[in-house]
């Protein structure tokens, strides 16, 4: 986990609850846990630039209440948000879940439940971040291809051989062979299997961008 991502931020007004959750989350693990007594303090510290896990009490002192905090992080792909509350109206629960929160936790918070919940969320977060990086790498490598090379790559992914690709694109088989060699060189693929994995990974990235996942929706 780097200094710029994967942090755990707690915004818990009650000092006893805040200290207990902080100790439990920080124990026996290499992670950065930051705790705040209010949403205002978190904003002042630049917390909204975080990437990782955010857990806050719905009822907050000061000007930055739960709804305001949720609005600040809504739609941020790198943040997984949990909200803790003792009692909520149906309207408030809908607001929280529709606003992108991963889950609601019962308050007063049980530090052991918080630890299990955050550990699972961090594992999922890291897996997603790894997938995003792989997608970006694949897109970057394929971006070097020309439009014609993209057409040939799509045909290769469809399982067509050189002669079939040549007929489909009105090219000579020799031209297709040259393009295939250029494609492999440009993207740095050692074989066709690696080339197709890049293509598949990039397609997943485009699909995810077109249909972003929303938690609690």
C-alpha positions as CSV (number, residue, x, y, z in Angstrom):
1,X,0.0,0.0,0.0
2,X,1.4,3.3,-1.0
3,X,1.3,6.7,0.7
4,X,-1.2,7.9,-1.8
5,X,-3.8,5.1,-1.7
6,X,-5.5,2.4,0.3
7,X,-5.9,4.5,3.4
8,X,-8.6,4.0,6.1
9,X,-10.3,7.2,7.2
10,X,-12.5,7.2,10.3
11,X,-14.7,10.2,11.1
12,X,-16.2,9.3,14.5
13,X,-17.2,12.1,16.9
14,X,-17.2,9.9,20.1
15,X,-13.5,9.8,21.3
16,X,-13.9,6.4,23.0
17,X,-15.4,4.8,19.9
18,X,-12.9,6.5,17.6
19,X,-9.9,5.3,19.7
20,X,-11.2,1.7,20.0
21,X,-11.8,1.4,16.2
22,X,-8.4,3.0,15.4
23,X,-6.5,0.6,17.7
24,X,-8.3,-2.4,16.3
25,X,-7.8,-1.4,12.6
26,X,-4.1,-0.4,13.1
27,X,-3.1,-3.5,15.1
28,X,-1.0,-6.1,13.3
29,X,-1.2,-4.7,9.8
30,X,0.8,-2.4,7.6
31,X,-1.8,0.2,6.8
32,X,-2.4,3.9,7.2
33,X,-5.4,4.6,9.5
34,X,-6.4,8.2,10.1
35,X,-9.1,9.3,12.5
36,X,-11.0,12.5,12.8
37,X,-13.5,13.9,15.4
38,X,-15.7,15.6,12.8
39,X,-16.4,15.9,9.1
40,X,-15.1,19.5,9.2
41,X,-11.7,18.3,10.6
42,X,-11.5,15.6,7.9
43,X,-12.2,18.2,5.1
44,X,-9.7,20.7,6.6
45,X,-7.1,17.9,6.5
46,X,-7.7,17.3,2.8
47,X,-9.3,13.9,3.5
48,X,-11.5,14.0,0.4
49,X,-8.4,13.4,-1.7
50,X,-8.2,9.9,-0.2
51,X,-8.3,6.7,-2.0
52,X,-9.4,3.7,0.0
53,X,-11.9,3.2,2.8
54,X,-14.0,5.8,4.5
55,X,-16.1,5.1,7.6
56,X,-18.2,7.9,9.2
57,X,-21.0,8.4,11.6
58,X,-24.1,9.8,9.9
59,X,-24.7,12.3,12.6
60,X,-21.7,14.7,12.7
61,X,-21.0,17.9,14.7
62,X,-20.3,21.1,12.8
63,X,-21.3,22.1,9.3
64,X,-20.3,18.9,7.4
65,X,-23.0,16.3,8.3
66,X,-23.3,12.8,6.9
67,X,-25.2,13.9,3.8
68,X,-22.6,16.5,3.0
69,X,-19.7,14.0,3.4
70,X,-21.5,11.4,1.2
71,X,-22.0,14.1,-1.5
72,X,-18.3,15.0,-1.4
73,X,-17.2,11.4,-2.2
74,X,-20.2,10.3,-4.4
75,X,-19.1,8.8,-7.7
76,X,-15.4,8.5,-6.6
77,X,-14.3,5.1,-8.0
78,X,-11.3,4.9,-5.6
79,X,-13.3,5.2,-2.4
80,X,-15.4,2.6,-0.6
81,X,-17.7,4.3,1.9
82,X,-19.4,2.9,5.1
83,X,-21.9,4.8,7.2
84,X,-22.6,4.0,10.9
85,X,-25.8,5.1,12.5
86,X,-27.9,4.1,15.6
87,X,-31.3,5.0,14.0
88,X,-32.3,6.2,10.6
89,X,-35.5,7.0,8.8
90,X,-36.3,5.1,5.7
91,X,-35.6,8.2,3.7
92,X,-32.2,8.6,5.2
93,X,-31.3,4.9,4.6
94,X,-32.3,5.3,0.9
95,X,-30.2,8.5,0.7
96,X,-27.2,6.7,2.0
97,X,-27.4,3.7,-0.2
98,X,-28.4,5.6,-3.3
99,X,-25.5,8.0,-2.6
100,X,-23.0,5.1,-3.1
101,X,-22.3,3.8,0.3
102,X,-21.1,0.2,0.4
103,X,-23.1,-0.6,3.6
104,X,-24.6,0.6,6.8
105,X,-23.1,-0.5,10.1
106,X,-24.9,-0.5,13.4
107,X,-23.8,1.9,16.1
108,X,-22.4,2.0,18.6
109,X,-19.7,0.4,16.5
110,X,-18.2,-3.0,17.4
111,X,-14.5,-2.7,16.6
112,X,-14.3,-6.4,15.8
113,X,-17.1,-6.0,13.2
114,X,-15.4,-2.9,11.9
115,X,-12.1,-4.8,11.5
116,X,-13.7,-7.7,9.6
117,X,-15.7,-5.3,7.4
118,X,-12.8,-3.1,6.5
119,X,-10.4,-6.0,5.9
120,X,-12.8,-7.5,3.4
121,X,-13.4,-4.1,1.8
122,X,-9.7,-3.4,1.5
123,X,-9.1,-6.8,-0.1
124,X,-11.8,-6.0,-2.7
125,X,-10.4,-2.5,-3.2
126,X,-6.9,-3.7,-3.9
127,X,-8.2,-6.3,-6.3
128,X,-10.2,-3.6,-8.2
129,X,-7.2,-1.3,-8.2
130,X,-5.0,-4.0,-9.6
131,X,-7.6,-4.7,-12.4
132,X,-7.7,-1.0,-13.2
133,X,-4.0,-0.8,-13.6
134,X,-4.0,-3.9,-15.9
135,X,-6.7,-2.3,-18.0
136,X,-4.8,0.9,-18.3
137,X,-1.6,-0.9,-19.3
138,X,-3.5,-2.9,-22.0
139,X,-5.2,0.2,-23.3
140,X,-1.9,2.0,-23.4
141,X,-0.2,-0.8,-25.4
142,X,-3.0,-1.1,-27.9
143,X,-3.2,2.7,-28.4
144,X,-0.1,2.4,-30.6
145,X,-2.0,0.5,-33.2
146,X,-3.3,2.1,-36.4
147,X,-6.9,1.8,-37.4
148,X,-6.1,-0.9,-39.9
149,X,-4.1,-2.8,-37.3
150,X,-7.1,-2.6,-35.0
151,X,-9.3,-4.1,-37.6
152,X,-6.9,-7.0,-38.1
153,X,-6.6,-7.5,-34.3
154,X,-10.4,-7.7,-34.1
155,X,-10.4,-10.3,-36.8
156,X,-7.6,-12.3,-35.0
157,X,-9.7,-12.1,-31.8
158,X,-12.6,-13.5,-33.8
159,X,-10.6,-16.5,-34.7
160,X,-9.9,-15.8,-38.3
161,X,-6.8,-16.9,-40.1
162,X,-4.6,-14.8,-42.4
163,X,-6.4,-15.8,-45.6
164,X,-9.9,-15.1,-44.1
165,X,-8.7,-11.8,-42.8
166,X,-7.3,-10.9,-46.2
167,X,-10.6,-11.7,-47.9
168,X,-12.6,-9.8,-45.3
169,X,-10.5,-6.6,-45.5
170,X,-9.6,-6.9,-49.2
171,X,-5.9,-7.3,-48.6
172,X,-3.3,-9.8,-49.7
173,X,-2.4,-12.5,-47.3
174,X,1.2,-11.2,-47.3
175,X,0.0,-7.8,-46.2
176,X,-2.0,-9.3,-43.4
177,X,1.2,-11.2,-42.3
178,X,3.1,-7.9,-42.3
179,X,0.4,-6.2,-40.2
180,X,0.3,-9.1,-37.7
181,X,4.1,-8.9,-37.2
182,X,3.8,-5.1,-36.7
183,X,0.9,-5.5,-34.2
184,X,3.0,-8.0,-32.2
185,X,5.9,-5.6,-32.2
186,X,4.0,-2.5,-31.4
187,X,2.2,-3.9,-28.3
188,X,5.1,-6.0,-27.1
189,X,3.3,-9.3,-27.2
190,X,5.4,-12.5,-27.3
191,X,2.7,-14.6,-28.9
192,X,-0.9,-14.6,-30.1
193,X,-2.2,-15.7,-26.7
194,X,-0.7,-12.7,-25.0
195,X,-2.0,-10.4,-27.7
196,X,-5.5,-11.7,-27.2
197,X,-5.3,-11.3,-23.4
198,X,-4.4,-7.7,-24.0
199,X,-7.4,-7.3,-26.3
200,X,-9.7,-8.9,-23.8
201,X,-8.4,-6.9,-20.9
202,X,-8.8,-3.6,-22.8
203,X,-12.4,-4.6,-23.8
204,X,-13.2,-5.2,-20.1
205,X,-11.8,-1.7,-19.3
206,X,-14.0,-0.1,-22.0
207,X,-17.1,-2.0,-20.7
208,X,-16.4,-1.0,-17.1
209,X,-16.1,2.6,-18.1
210,X,-19.4,2.5,-20.0
211,X,-21.2,0.7,-17.1
212,X,-19.6,1.9,-13.8
213,X,-20.4,-0.2,-10.8
214,X,-22.2,1.6,-8.0
215,X,-22.3,0.2,-4.5
216,X,-25.6,-0.1,-2.7
217,X,-27.6,0.8,-5.8
